Amino acid sequence: MIRSTFSGFNMAQLALMSNQRAIDIAGHNISNINTYGFTRQRLDLASINPVGASYSSSPFDMKVGQGVMMTGISQIRDPFLDIQFRNQIAKVGTADATDKILEQIGNIFDETDSSGIKDALGEVLKQLKEMANPENAGEQSVEALLKSNMQVLMNLINQKAEDINGLKEELISQLQDSDLKNLNSCIERIVELNESIKNAQVLGSPALELQDQRNALLDDLATYLPINVKYRTDTSTGVPLDVLEVTFRDGSGEEHLLISDNEMGEFTLDDNDGKIPVSLSFKGSDGEAKDITDLLRNGVLKGNLDMLNQAGAFDGSGVKGVGYYEKMFDSFVNQLATTMNELNAIKNPDGSVINKDLFVKKDGADTFTAENIQLSEAWMNGEIGITLSQPDENGNVEGSSAYENVLKMFNALSSDKHQFVNADGNVVFEGTIEGGYDHLANTQAIDRKATQAILTNHLTVLGQIENSKDAVSGVSMDEEVMDLMRYQQSYNAASRLMTTLDQILDKLINETGVVGR
């Protein structure tokens, strides 16, 4: 069968159009080389092949293709790298949130570059040592200095308690007003983009730029918690439409539907009236809410919640959060106050005890805390004083030069070992009272160093994955220029094909002779 006269021109025209469109796409890629979240695009091409049979055809006919067809424009992405990136960025989110909170805790307890409780306690020990000197025993001026230094120590302890409470309030506020607000807003914007993408696809547009915006939001969403992203095709409207589904799996193995097309879930926080522990709930599209506070596996939410709610050895958890440092500090304060009160009480030979409490509790609680401790009014106004010596077996107290009880106080604070226990009676730390405060700063430094090492490792892996993503999806100037050159050559060749066909037809029509001419 004779091929259509203008079939070759149509083939050349399709080649010209496809190469022109490919050049346009390369230019579009180059113009967006610095656009955040932009994914490299490419022209999808397919060969047009002759199909069907003809009555006039024979086994010796050679059927030739009819050119090229543009089937669409697509993004160059690797779904496997997207999954790796989002899983890794959730781990980075956990470590980063933990590191930031440990840094804030360090600002409270680290006194490497500033004076604070350690120096104040040192001054107290200095005055106790002066009072233990027989030459100074009984001198009111020495006890007045001790009382003054002890008041400074109490003020610093109370201030630390306020700082800890302020940190807790700040973290709860950040979780409520920043993290959760941004998370729910991110979910809402993804749902809005789902609708816009569907509308564009109904009108025949691939909406690739909108998909870039959605992918960037999905990456942001993955920093808060580990997500699984799935796509399915909906053909109910007669036009193939991409439908996005986002889920997350909690620590118990249950999978929750976060986003499905235009449906979405919501996260809510019960801030417990500004106190810890707080609780996080997720309400799905079915309206049922579930407490997921302790079920998150990774992400910024997990890092913040663990550091807020968990107290390490004090509650049997595996994370030394704000509660650990608060309770350890309270244990230090309780040990200091109870030890001094016990040593200052007069113990008579008959077993009776006359309490001369140097410290009292503001709120009448069972134990001393950094928030409720204060110097007793009786000591402040001079009704009681430091017990210099305990009565002997005959009930006699040595003269004004006695000092052995003050020396016991000095040793109790500086060198005697004490056990710092949790509510269950388990020993959390054993050492001197002075060492109990040092333990806070040392623990924070060790924990932060470990967290920073983990964060660095996660960031290194994330960087490697991101580089792999950029190698696939990012715009490379060298590759785009090479594409421009290749498509330009193809365009020139297609133009030459059309010129050749024109010359052939001109020869056939105008220069082929007529019989008898």
C-alpha positions as CSV (number, residue, x, y, z in Angstrom):
1,M,0.0,0.0,0.0
2,I,1.3,3.4,-0.9
3,R,2.2,5.6,2.1
4,S,0.2,8.8,2.5
5,T,1.9,11.7,0.7
6,F,2.0,14.0,3.7
7,S,2.7,11.2,6.2
8,G,6.4,12.2,6.2
9,F,5.6,15.8,6.8
10,N,3.4,14.9,9.7
11,M,6.2,12.8,11.2
12,A,8.6,15.7,10.8
13,Q,6.0,18.1,12.4
14,L,5.6,15.8,15.4
15,A,9.4,15.6,15.8
16,L,9.6,19.4,15.6
17,M,6.9,19.9,18.2
18,S,8.3,17.3,20.6
19,N,11.8,18.7,20.5
20,Q,10.4,22.2,20.9
21,R,8.5,21.1,24.0
22,A,11.6,19.3,25.3
23,I,13.6,22.5,24.9
24,D,10.8,24.4,26.7
25,I,10.9,22.0,29.6
26,A,14.7,22.2,29.9
27,G,14.4,26.0,30.0
28,H,11.7,25.6,32.7
29,N,14.1,23.4,34.7
30,I,17.0,25.9,34.4
31,S,14.8,28.8,35.4
32,N,13.8,26.9,38.6
33,I,17.3,25.7,39.5
34,N,17.1,27.7,42.8
35,T,13.4,27.2,43.5
36,Y,13.0,25.4,46.9
37,G,11.3,22.0,46.5
38,F,11.3,22.1,42.7
39,T,11.6,18.6,41.1
40,R,13.2,18.2,37.7
41,Q,10.7,17.6,34.9
42,R,11.0,15.6,31.7
43,L,8.9,15.1,28.5
44,D,7.4,11.6,28.2
45,L,7.6,10.3,24.6
46,A,6.2,7.3,22.8
47,S,6.7,5.9,19.3
48,I,3.6,5.9,17.1
49,N,3.3,2.5,15.5
50,P,1.0,1.4,12.7
51,V,-1.7,-0.9,13.9
52,G,-4.4,-3.0,12.3
53,A,-4.5,-4.7,8.9
54,S,-5.5,-3.7,5.4
55,Y,-7.1,-5.8,2.6
56,S,-4.5,-4.4,0.2
57,S,-1.5,-5.3,2.3
58,S,0.7,-8.2,1.6
59,P,3.3,-10.2,3.5
60,F,6.0,-8.3,1.7
61,D,4.8,-4.8,3.0
62,M,7.2,-3.1,5.4
63,K,5.1,-1.1,7.9
64,V,7.1,1.9,9.2
65,G,6.3,3.9,12.3
66,Q,4.5,7.2,12.1
67,G,6.7,9.3,14.3
68,V,6.7,10.3,17.9
69,M,3.9,11.3,20.4
70,M,4.1,13.4,23.5
71,T,2.3,11.4,26.3
72,G,2.9,13.9,29.1
73,I,5.3,15.7,31.4
74,S,6.5,13.9,34.6
75,Q,8.7,14.6,37.5
76,I,12.0,12.7,38.0
77,R,11.7,11.2,41.6
78,D,12.8,8.1,43.3
79,P,10.0,6.9,45.7
80,F,12.5,4.8,47.6
81,L,14.7,7.8,48.4
82,D,11.6,9.8,49.5
83,I,10.8,7.0,52.0
84,Q,14.3,6.9,53.3
85,F,14.5,10.7,53.6
86,R,11.2,11.0,55.5
87,N,12.1,8.1,57.9
88,Q,15.5,9.7,58.6
89,I,14.3,13.2,59.0
90,A,11.9,11.9,61.8
91,K,15.0,10.5,63.6
92,V,16.7,13.9,63.2
93,G,13.6,15.6,64.6
94,T,13.8,13.4,67.8
95,A,17.4,14.0,68.4
96,D,17.2,17.7,67.6
97,A,14.3,18.3,70.0
98,T,16.1,16.4,72.7
99,D,19.3,18.3,72.2
100,K,17.6,21.7,72.3
101,I,15.9,20.9,75.6
102,L,19.1,19.5,77.1
103,E,20.8,22.8,76.2
104,Q,18.1,24.7,78.0
105,I,18.5,22.4,81.1
106,G,22.3,23.1,80.9
107,N,21.7,26.8,81.0
108,I,20.0,26.3,84.3
109,F,22.4,23.9,86.1
110,D,25.8,24.5,84.3
111,E,27.8,26.9,86.4
112,T,31.1,26.5,84.6
113,D,31.3,30.1,83.5
114,S,29.1,31.7,86.2
115,S,28.8,31.7,90.0
116,G,25.8,30.0,91.5
117,I,24.8,27.3,93.9
118,K,28.2,25.6,94.0
119,D,29.9,28.9,95.0
120,A,27.2,29.7,97.6
121,L,27.4,26.2,99.1
122,G,31.2,26.7,99.2
123,E,30.7,29.9,101.2
124,V,28.4,28.0,103.6
125,L,31.0,25.3,104.1
126,K,33.6,28.0,104.6
127,Q,31.6,29.6,107.4
128,L,30.9,26.2,109.0
129,K,34.6,25.6,109.1
130,E,35.2,29.0,110.7
131,M,32.5,28.3,113.3
132,A,34.1,24.9,114.0
133,N,37.3,26.6,114.9
134,P,37.4,26.7,118.8
135,E,38.6,30.3,118.6
136,N,35.4,31.4,116.8
137,A,32.9,29.0,118.4
138,G,30.1,30.9,120.0
139,E,30.9,34.1,118.1
140,Q,27.6,35.7,116.9
141,S,29.3,37.4,114.0
142,V,30.4,34.0,112.6
143,E,26.9,32.6,112.8
144,A,25.4,35.8,111.3
145,L,27.7,35.3,108.3
146,L,26.7,31.7,108.1
147,K,23.0,32.7,108.2
148,S,23.6,35.3,105.5
149,N,25.4,32.9,103.2
150,M,22.7,30.3,103.8
151,Q,20.0,32.8,102.8
152,V,21.9,33.5,99.6
153,L,22.0,29.7,98.9
154,M,18.2,29.5,99.6
155,N,17.5,32.4,97.2
156,L,19.6,30.7,94.5
157,I,17.8,27.3,95.1
158,N,14.4,29.1,94.9
159,Q,15.5,30.8,91.7
160,K,16.5,27.5,90.1
161,A,13.1,26.2,90.9
162,E,11.5,29.1,89.2
163,D,13.8,28.6,86.2
164,I,12.7,24.9,86.0
165,N,9.1,25.8,86.2
166,G,9.6,28.5,83.6
167,L,11.3,25.9,81.3
168,K,8.4,23.5,81.7
169,E,5.8,26.2,80.9
170,E,7.9,27.3,77.9
171,L,8.1,23.8,76.5
172,I,4.4,23.1,77.0
173,S,3.6,26.5,75.3
174,Q,6.0,25.7,72.4
175,L,4.4,22.2,72.0
176,Q,0.9,23.6,72.1
177,D,1.2,26.9,70.2
178,S,4.1,26.1,67.8
179,D,4.6,22.5,67.1
180,L,1.1,21.2,67.1
181,K,-0.2,24.4,65.4
182,N,2.3,24.0,62.6
183,L,1.6,20.2,62.4
184,N,-2.1,20.6,62.0
185,S,-1.7,23.6,59.7
186,C,0.6,21.4,57.5
187,I,-2.0,18.7,57.4
188,E,-4.7,21.2,56.4
189,R,-2.5,22.7,53.6
190,I,-1.8,19.2,52.2
191,V,-5.5,18.5,52.0
192,E,-6.1,21.8,50.3
193,L,-3.4,21.0,47.7
194,N,-5.0,17.5,47.2
195,E,-8.2,19.3,46.1
196,S,-6.3,21.8,43.9
197,I,-4.3,19.0,42.2
198,K,-7.4,16.9,41.5
199,N,-9.1,19.9,40.0
200,A,-6.1,20.6,37.8
201,Q,-5.9,17.0,36.7
202,V,-9.6,17.0,35.7
203,L,-8.8,19.9,33.4
204,G,-5.9,18.0,31.9
205,S,-3.0,19.6,33.7
206,P,-0.5,17.4,35.6
207,A,-0.1,20.1,38.3
208,L,3.5,19.3,38.9
209,E,4.3,22.5,40.7
210,L,1.5,21.9,43.1
211,Q,2.8,18.4,43.6
212,D,6.2,19.9,44.5
213,Q,4.5,22.1,47.1
214,R,2.8,19.0,48.5
215,N,6.0,17.0,48.6
216,A,7.7,19.8,50.5
217,L,4.9,19.8,53.1
218,L,5.1,16.0,53.4
219,D,8.8,16.4,54.2
220,D,7.9,19.0,56.8
221,L,5.2,16.7,58.2
222,A,7.8,13.8,58.5
223,T,9.9,15.9,60.9
224,Y,7.1,15.7,63.5
225,L,6.4,12.0,63.3
226,P,7.3,9.1,60.9
227,I,4.7,8.9,58.1
228,N,3.9,6.4,55.3
229,V,2.9,8.0,52.0
230,K,0.8,6.0,49.5
231,Y,-0.8,7.0,46.2
232,R,-3.7,5.4,44.4
233,T,-5.5,6.1,41.2
234,D,-9.2,7.1,41.2
235,T,-11.0,6.6,37.9
236,S,-14.5,7.2,39.2
237,T,-14.8,10.6,37.3
238,G,-13.6,9.1,34.0
239,V,-10.2,10.9,34.4
240,P,-7.4,9.1,36.2
241,L,-6.7,11.1,39.4
242,D,-3.9,10.7,41.9
243,V,-5.3,10.2,45.5
244,L,-2.9,10.7,48.4
245,E,-3.0,8.7,51.6
246,V,-0.8,9.4,54.6
247,T,-0.7,7.1,57.6
248,F,1.5,6.7,60.7
249,R,2.1,3.6,62.8
250,D,2.3,4.0,66.6
251,G,4.5,2.0,68.9
252,S,1.7,-0.6,69.5
253,G,1.6,-1.4,65.8
254,E,-1.7,0.3,65.1
255,E,-1.8,2.3,61.9
256,H,-3.7,5.6,61.9
257,L,-5.0,7.4,58.8
258,L,-3.7,10.9,58.9
259,I,-4.7,12.1,55.4
260,S,-6.9,10.5,52.8
261,D,-7.8,12.7,49.8
262,N,-9.9,15.5,51.5
263,E,-10.2,13.8,54.9
264,M,-7.7,14.5,57.7
265,G,-7.0,13.8,61.3
266,E,-6.1,16.3,64.1
267,F,-3.6,16.3,67.0
268,T,-4.6,17.8,70.3
269,L,-2.7,18.4,73.5
270,D,-3.9,18.2,77.1
271,D,-1.5,20.6,78.8
272,N,-2.6,19.4,82.3
273,D,-3.0,23.1,83.4
274,G,0.6,23.9,82.6
275,K,2.0,21.0,84.6
276,I,3.7,17.8,83.6
277,P,3.0,15.2,82.4
278,V,1.1,16.4,79.4
279,S,-0.8,14.1,77.0
280,L,-1.2,14.0,73.2
281,S,-4.2,12.7,71.4
282,F,-4.9,12.0,67.8
283,K,-8.5,12.2,66.4
284,G,-9.0,10.5,63.1
285,S,-11.6,11.3,60.4
286,D,-14.0,9.0,62.2
287,G,-14.0,11.4,65.2
288,E,-12.5,8.8,67.6
289,A,-9.6,10.1,69.7
290,K,-6.7,8.0,71.0
291,D,-4.0,8.9,73.5
292,I,-0.7,8.4,71.7
293,T,1.6,10.2,74.2
294,D,3.8,7.2,74.8
295,L,3.3,5.5,71.4
296,L,5.2,7.8,69.0
297,R,8.3,6.2,67.6
298,N,10.3,9.2,66.3
299,G,10.0,12.8,65.4
300,V,9.9,16.2,67.0
301,L,6.7,15.4,69.0
302,K,8.4,12.3,70.5
303,G,11.5,14.2,71.5
304,N,9.5,17.0,73.2
305,L,7.0,14.7,74.9
306,D,9.7,12.4,76.2
307,M,11.8,15.2,77.6
308,L,8.7,16.8,79.2
309,N,7.1,13.7,80.7
310,Q,9.9,11.3,81.5
311,A,12.1,11.4,84.6
312,G,14.5,8.5,84.1
313,A,15.3,6.6,87.3
314,F,12.6,8.6,89.2
315,D,9.7,7.1,87.2
316,G,11.4,4.0,85.7
317,S,11.5,5.5,82.2
318,G,14.4,5.4,79.8
319,V,14.7,9.1,79.2
320,K,16.2,11.6,81.6
321,G,13.9,14.5,80.8
322,V,13.1,17.7,82.6
323,G,11.5,15.7,85.4
324,Y,14.7,13.9,86.2
325,Y,16.7,17.0,86.7
326,E,13.9,18.6,88.7
327,K,13.5,15.6,91.0
328,M,17.2,15.2,91.4
329,F,17.6,18.8,92.3
330,D,14.7,18.4,94.8
331,S,16.5,15.3,96.2
332,F,19.7,17.4,96.7
333,V,17.7,20.1,98.5
334,N,15.8,17.6,100.7
335,Q,19.1,15.9,101.6
336,L,20.7,19.2,102.5
337,A,17.8,20.4,104.6
338,T,17.0,17.2,106.5
339,T,20.7,16.6,107.2
340,M,21.2,20.0,108.7
341,N,17.9,19.9,110.7
342,E,18.8,16.5,112.1
343,L,22.2,17.6,113.2
344,N,21.0,20.8,114.7
345,A,18.4,19.0,116.8
346,I,19.4,18.5,120.5
347,K,19.5,14.8,121.3
348,N,19.2,14.2,125.1
349,P,20.6,11.1,126.8
350,D,17.0,10.0,127.7
351,G,16.2,9.7,124.0
352,S,14.1,12.9,123.7
353,V,14.8,15.3,120.9
354,I,14.5,19.0,120.9
355,N,14.0,20.1,117.3
356,K,15.8,23.3,116.2
357,D,14.9,23.3,112.5
358,L,17.0,25.6,110.4
359,F,14.8,25.0,107.3
360,V,11.1,24.7,107.0
361,K,8.7,24.0,104.1
362,K,6.5,26.8,102.7
363,D,3.7,24.5,101.7
364,G,3.8,22.0,104.6
365,A,4.7,19.1,102.3
366,D,6.3,15.9,103.5
367,T,9.6,16.6,101.8
368,F,11.7,19.6,101.0
369,T,11.8,20.8,97.4
370,A,13.7,23.5,95.7
371,E,10.4,25.4,95.5
372,N,9.2,25.1,99.1
373,I,12.4,25.3,101.1
374,Q,13.1,28.4,103.2
375,L,15.1,29.4,106.3
376,S,13.0,29.1,109.5
377,E,11.8,32.3,111.1
378,A,13.1,31.1,114.4
379,W,16.6,31.0,113.1
380,M,16.2,34.2,111.2
381,N,15.0,36.2,114.3
382,G,17.5,34.6,116.7
383,E,15.1,32.3,118.7
384,I,17.3,29.4,117.8
385,G,20.9,29.0,116.7
386,I,23.4,26.5,115.5
387,T,23.9,23.7,118.0
388,L,27.6,23.7,118.6
389,S,27.7,20.5,120.7
390,Q,25.4,17.7,121.8
391,P,24.8,16.8,125.5
392,D,27.0,14.1,126.9
393,E,25.7,11.0,128.7
394,N,25.1,13.1,131.8
395,G,23.2,15.7,129.9
396,N,26.0,18.3,130.2
397,V,27.0,20.5,127.3
398,E,30.5,21.7,127.0
399,G,31.3,25.4,127.2
400,S,31.4,28.1,124.5
401,S,34.5,26.5,122.9
402,A,32.6,23.3,122.0
403,Y,32.4,22.8,118.2
404,E,32.2,19.1,117.4
405,N,28.6,19.3,116.2
406,V,29.5,22.1,113.8
407,L,32.3,19.9,112.5
408,K,29.8,17.1,111.9
409,M,27.7,19.6,109.9
410,F,30.7,20.5,107.8
411,N,31.6,16.9,107.2
412,A,28.0,16.0,106.4
413,L,27.8,18.6,103.7
414,S,31.3,18.1,102.2
415,S,32.6,14.6,102.7
416,D,30.0,12.2,104.2
417,K,28.3,9.9,101.7
418,H,24.5,10.1,101.3
419,Q,22.0,8.1,99.2
420,F,19.7,10.0,97.0
421,V,16.7,7.8,96.4
422,N,13.5,7.9,94.3
423,A,9.9,7.5,95.5
424,D,10.3,3.7,95.5
425,G,13.4,3.9,97.7
426,N,15.8,2.9,95.0
427,V,19.2,4.7,95.0
428,V,19.6,7.1,92.2
429,F,22.9,8.6,93.3
430,E,25.3,7.9,96.1
431,G,27.8,10.5,97.2
432,T,28.3,13.8,99.1
433,I,25.6,16.5,99.2
434,E,28.0,18.8,97.2
435,G,28.5,15.9,94.8
436,G,24.8,15.6,94.4
437,Y,24.6,19.0,92.7
438,D,27.7,18.3,90.6
439,H,25.9,15.1,89.5
440,L,23.2,17.3,87.8
441,A,25.6,19.2,85.7
442,N,27.7,16.1,84.9
443,T,24.6,14.1,83.8
444,Q,23.4,16.9,81.6
445,A,26.8,17.2,79.9
446,I,27.0,13.5,79.3
447,D,23.5,13.2,78.0
448,R,23.9,16.2,75.7
449,K,27.2,14.9,74.4
450,A,25.5,11.5,73.6
451,T,22.5,13.2,72.0
452,Q,24.8,15.5,69.9
453,A,26.7,12.4,68.7
454,I,23.4,10.7,67.7
455,L,22.2,13.9,66.0
456,T,25.4,14.3,64.1
457,N,25.1,10.7,62.8
458,H,21.5,11.1,61.8
459,L,22.3,14.4,60.0
460,T,25.2,12.7,58.2
461,V,22.9,9.9,56.9
462,L,20.2,12.5,56.1
463,G,22.8,14.5,54.1
464,Q,23.8,11.5,52.1
465,I,20.1,10.6,51.3
466,E,19.4,14.3,50.4
467,N,22.4,14.3,48.1
468,S,21.1,11.2,46.4
469,K,17.7,12.8,46.1
470,D,19.2,15.9,44.6
471,A,21.2,13.8,42.1
472,V,17.9,12.3,40.9
473,S,15.4,15.1,41.3
474,G,17.5,18.2,41.5
475,V,18.2,20.4,38.5
476,S,21.8,20.1,37.2
477,M,23.0,22.9,34.9
478,D,25.4,20.6,33.1
479,E,22.7,18.0,32.3
480,E,20.1,20.7,31.2
481,V,22.6,22.3,28.9
482,M,23.5,18.9,27.4
483,D,19.7,18.3,26.9
484,L,19.4,21.7,25.2
485,M,22.1,20.8,22.8
486,R,20.7,17.3,22.1
487,Y,17.1,18.6,21.5
488,Q,18.4,21.4,19.4
489,Q,20.3,18.9,17.2
490,S,17.1,16.8,17.0
491,Y,15.1,19.8,16.1
492,N,17.5,20.7,13.3
493,A,17.4,17.1,12.0
494,A,13.6,17.2,12.0
495,S,13.8,20.5,10.1
496,R,16.2,18.8,7.6
497,L,13.8,15.9,7.2
498,M,11.0,18.3,6.3
499,T,13.2,20.1,3.8
500,T,14.2,16.7,2.3
501,L,10.6,15.6,1.9
502,D,9.8,19.0,0.3
503,Q,12.5,18.5,-2.3
504,I,11.4,14.9,-3.0
505,L,7.8,16.1,-3.6
506,D,9.0,19.0,-5.7
507,K,10.9,16.5,-7.9
508,L,8.0,14.2,-8.1
509,I,5.4,16.8,-8.9
510,N,7.2,19.5,-10.9
511,E,10.0,17.6,-12.6
512,T,8.6,14.2,-13.5
513,G,7.9,14.2,-17.3
514,V,4.5,13.6,-19.0
515,V,4.2,10.9,-21.7
516,G,4.7,12.5,-25.1
517,R,6.2,15.7,-23.8
